[in-house]
Amino acid sequence: MLERLAQLFQQQGTLSGLIIDEAEDMPSSSAYQSRFGSLVRAYRLIGFTPDRDYRYIEVNRALRMLHRQTVSETIAALQAQGCDVTRDPITDLLTINGEFTASLIVSRCRETGSGMRRCQLRFDAGLSPDITIAIRMNRENDAPLDYYFLPRTEMTSHRLGLSEEKGFMLDTYRHDSLESFISLSRRSRIAELAPW
C-alpha cells in the first residue's frame, strides 16, 4: 500500500483523499485511514508533507480515543466502589446510583498568539447533566492537566473558556484526578455519616 502511495505521489507531485480515490488500481483513501490510523500518518511514512498542517486531525482522533477510554475507566472505578452506573450508548451520559447524571468532556489546549494556553469547553445543551466532568488537556494535548467538576447550577452558558489564569470561582471546582469524584459518588450508610 505504501509503495503504491509513493508511486502516486511521484506521479502527481501531491496527495489528497480525492487524488487517491480517483487513481486506478489504488486502495481507497478510507483503506489507508483504516490501515495507518490516518491519511496524514500514511503520508508521513512515504515522506510527503501536506501544505496544510493536519496535526489537529490526529490530536482530535487521540482525544476521542481518550474520551472513550476515560468514560470506560470511570464506569469501572465507580462500579468498583459499589456504584450502579448506566451509560447512554448514544450520548455517553452516565446515570449514577439512579440519583444523578454526569457527562464527561475533553477540552483540547490551544495556544493563543501571545503564547498563553486556552481551553474552550463546549457543553451539550440537550444533555443537561447534574455534573459535567471537564478534562483540561496539557499544552501538548497528550495527557490530562486537571479536571473540573462543574455542577449544572453553575452552568450559565453552553461555552466556557479556561485559561492559565482561571480565576478563584473555577478553582473551587478544580481537581488533580477523578478520585474525589469517584469517592463522592460512593453510597454510604447513614450510620457511617452520622453515628449516634
Secondary structure, DSSP 8 states (H G I E B T S, - for coil): -HHHHHHHHHHHSS--HHHHHHSTT---HHHHHHHHSSHHHHHHHTT---SS--HHHHHHHHHHHHHHHHHHHHHHHHHHTT--EEE-TTT--EEETTTEEEEEEEE-EEE-TTS-EEEEEE--TTT--SEEEEEEE-TTSSSEEEEEEEEGGG--SSEEEEESS--HHHHTTEESSSHHHHHHHS---HHHHS--
